[in-house]
Amino acid sequence: MMKIAVIGTGYVGLVSGTCFAESGNQVICVDIDANKVVRLSNGEIVIFEPGLDILFQRNLKQKRLIFTTNLKEAVENSDLIFLALPTPPGEDGAADLRYVLGVADEIGKILSTHKNYKVIINKSTVPVGTAEKVHAKIKENYDGEFDVVSNPEFLREGVAVDDFMKPDRVVIGTQSERAKKMMHQLYAPFVRQGNPIYFMDERSAELTKYAANSYLAMRITFMNELANLCEKVGADVETIRIGIGSDDRIGKRFLFPGIGYGGSCFPKDVQALVQTSSQYGYDFSILNAVISVNDVQKTILADKIIHYFNGDLKGKTIGIWGLAFKPNTDDIREAPALYIIPKLIEAGATIKCFDPEGMKNTKEYFEQNHSDICHLITYTEEQYQAIEGADALAICTEWNLFRTPDFDKMKVLLKNSAIFDGRNLYDMSEMKEKGFYYNSIGRNIINF
């Protein structure tokens, strides 16, 4: 059993803290939001992540997982201190380290009166050199023994619990043998099937996370560019995806074309890697292209709809299926739907939308950022209400319940039997047989 503090109870912090507790450790989670701490302490989970609730409730009940606003108490009673703090992009795209360095400063002050050896671990996604900055910040107030480690997370929203409990690899950046021994002990229960723990220097570990996400974003963007070309030349991107995915040098994953990537990681991490490169005098041109292409791709479905109605959506209602940036999450950050909806409304449309988990966050987003159009957006209780009387359907997220809908019912509810599929969910021949106008990504248009 190890004593662990997790500073920050956002997505990464809550999943990490819960999963560390599940492996028998004593975990104290710290947050400055007192109301959030009360809710968590009372058993109210504050994010949607499949499988997390069971582990959360079990470890809360067995008192291996506790929540507090008292940073001093958490630091003094823990040997490993994880920083799972937000690093939002600034205006220039660089990661903002104010929260990380602010907490590091507080930790240094607490340790100055405590004196026991601690390992401080950056779990947040942070730029190259952050471990050194955290070390220097702590050193301003504390001259005792401690180490700062980089331990980036590779959690996929929707399957984060499985990713944490059975990681395909663990990356740890440290040159301290003492810290290395403690980190190996911590993660050993999670890699019993033989998956590797990679030890490397701190800067390499920091860059590994950005490199992984940026490369995956680049794969997605390449397929989106290829899909756009397919529409021009009359090819089918889905058959091409299968053709190239069977090459074991390429592999099958992250080759699905669509309406761009979103979420909290890919957009932020690609921007941050570009900014880091710029700071060191290097132009990472391929990632600049990825950003530009993705910005355009996010609204391509709106462009298709506007073109279908000859540029005039006045008096038209568009149904939207899917608001979250991906299925199995309520995370709407940088979701394509947030860009598609305003563009459709600007063209004259009203919106009816449905998402199994993302509607609350979407409503709050538009109230805070686009209050002038909120009255033109209706949130429905189930998916078919969103298309009742609608002139067309736009599919923005590939939730499983959208994959096998009642097409006969859809024909009755939709005025024009028009589907604009941003995730290529449906078989082309079936759409033709059912008599839909079907416009997807990188495939021929089915026009009844």
C-alpha positions, 0 to 999 in steps of 0.5 A, spaced: 500 500 500 502 506 497 500 513 500 498 517 494 495 525 493 492 527 487 491 534 486 486 536 481 479 532 480 478 533 473 477 527 468 485 525 469 485 526 476 478 522 478 480 516 474 487 516 476 485 517 483 480 512 483 484 506 479 490 507 484 485 506 490 482 500 486 489 497 487 489 497 494 493 504 495 490 510 500 488 516 495 487 523 497 484 527 492 485 535 492 481 540 489 480 547 490 472 547 489 469 546 495 462 544 492 465 539 488 469 536 494 462 535 498 459 532 492 464 527 491 465 525 498 457 524 498 458 519 492 456 523 487 460 522 481 461 529 477 463 526 470 461 520 465 465 515 464 463 508 463 465 503 469 468 508 473 462 509 478 463 502 480 470 503 482 469 510 485 463 507 490 467 501 492 473 505 494 469 511 497 465 506 501 472 502 503 475 509 505 481 508 500 479 514 496 477 521 500 476 528 498 479 534 501 480 541 499 486 541 504 492 541 500 497 541 506 494 535 509 494 531 503 501 533 501 504 531 508 500 524 508 502 522 502 509 519 499 507 520 491 504 527 489 500 527 482 499 533 479 493 532 475 491 540 473 488 543 467 493 546 462 489 550 458 492 553 451 493 560 451 492 565 446 498 563 442 496 555 443 502 554 448 500 550 454 498 555 460 502 552 466 499 557 472 496 552 475 501 547 475 507 552 478 502 555 483 501 548 486 508 547 486 509 553 489 505 551 495 508 544 495 514 547 496 512 551 502 508 545 505 515 541 505 519 546 508 516 544 514 515 537 513 522 535 511 520 528 508 522 525 501 516 526 496 516 524 489 512 529 485 509 527 479 506 531 473 500 527 470 498 533 466 500 534 459 505 539 460 510 542 455 518 540 454 521 542 460 516 543 465 519 537 470 525 542 471 520 548 472 516 544 477 523 542 481 525 549 481 519 552 483 519 547 489 526 548 490 525 556 491 521 554 498 524 547 500 531 545 500 530 537 502 530 531 498 524 530 493 524 528 485 519 531 480 517 525 475 513 526 468 508 520 468 503 522 462 497 519 461 494 515 455 487 515 457 481 515 452 475 518 454 469 512 454 474 507 455 479 510 460 478 505 466 480 499 462 486 504 459 488 505 466 487 498 469 490 495 463 495 500 460 498 498 453 505 501 456 506 506 462 511 512 460 515 514 466 520 520 466 525 520 471 533 520 472 532 518 480 533 511 482 529 512 488 523 515 484 524 510 479 523 504 484 517 507 487 514 508 481 515 501 479 512 499 485 506 503 484 505 501 477 507 493 477 500 491 479 497 494 473 502 491 468 502 483 470 500 481 463 507 483 461 506 490 458 512 495 459 514 500 463 518 505 459 523 509 463 526 515 460 529 522 461 523 527 463 523 531 457 523 525 453 517 523 457 513 530 456 514 529 449 512 522 448 505 524 450 504 530 445 508 526 439 503 520 440 496 525 440 499 529 434 501 523 430 494 520 431 491 527 429 495 527 423 492 520 421 485 522 422 486 528 418 490 524 412 484 520 412 479 526 412 483 529 406 483 523 402 475 522 403 475 529 400 479 527 394 474 521 394 468 525 393 472 529 387 474 523 383 468 518 385 472 513 389 470 510 396 474 512 402 471 506 406 474 501 401 480 505 401 481 505 408 480 497 408 485 496 403 490 500 406 489 498 414 490 491 412 498 493 411 501 491 417 506 497 417 499 502 417 494 498 421 487 499 422 486 504 427 485 511 427 483 511 419 476 512 420 474 519 416 469 524 419 468 531 420 474 532 424 477 531 431 475 534 437 476 533 445 480 535 450 487 532 448 488 532 440 486 539 439 490 542 445 496 537 444 497 539 437 497 546 438 502 545 444 507 541 440 507 546 434 508 552 439 513 548 443 517 547 436 516 555 435 519 556 441 525 552 439 526 555 432 523 549 428 517 550 424 513 543 425 509 544 418 506 538 418 502 539 424 500 546 422 497 543 416 493 538 420 490 544 424 488 548 418 485 542 415 481 540 421 478 547 422 475 546 415 473 539 416 469 541 422 464 544 418 464 540 412 457 537 414 454 544 415 457 546 408 453 539 405 447 541 408 447 548 406 448 546 399 443 541 398 438 547 400 441 551 395 444 556 400 437 558 404 435 554 410 430 559 412 424 556 415 428 549 415 429 545 421 435 540 422 435 534 426 442 533 430 444 526 432 450 527 437 453 532 440 459 529 444 466 529 440 466 522 441 461 516 443 461 514 451 462 521 454 459 527 455 465 531 453 463 536 448 470 540 448 472 542 441 466 537 438 464 538 431 457 539 433 459 546 436 461 549 430 456 546 425 450 548 429 452 556 429 453 555 421 446 552 420 443 557 424 447 563 421 444 560 414 437 560 417 436 554 420 433 552 427 436 546 430 433 540 434 438 535 437 439 529 441 445 526 445 445 521 450 450 524 455 452 531 452 446 535 452 447 538 458 454 541 457 452 543 450 446 547 453 451 550 458 456 552 452 451 555 448 448 559 453 455 562 455 458 563 448 452 564 443 446 566 448 444 570 441 442 563 438 440 559 444 432 560 442 433 557 436 436 550 439 431 545 442 434 539 446 429 533 445 429 527 450 430 521 445 433 521 438 426 520 434 424 527 437 430 530 434 428 529 427 420 529 427 418 534 422 425 536 420 427 537 413 434 533 414 438 529 419 445 531 421 449 525 424 455 528 428 457 523 433 457 515 432 453 513 438 451 505 438 444 507 438 445 511 432 448 505 428 441 501 427 435 506 427 428 504 425 429 507 418 422 506 416 420 511 422 425 515 420 422 516 413 415 518 416 418 523 421 423 526 416 420 531 411 425 530 405 428 523 407 435 526 407 441 524 412 448 527 412 452 522 416 459 525 418 461 518 421 459 514 415 455 509 419 450 506 414 451 502 408 450 505 402 446 500 398 441 500 404 440 507 404 439 506 396 434 501 398 430 505 403 430 511 399 434 516 402 438 522 400 444 520 403 450 524 403 456 521 407 464 523 408 468 520 402 463 516 398 458 517 393 451 521 394 445 516 394 440 520 391 433 517 390 
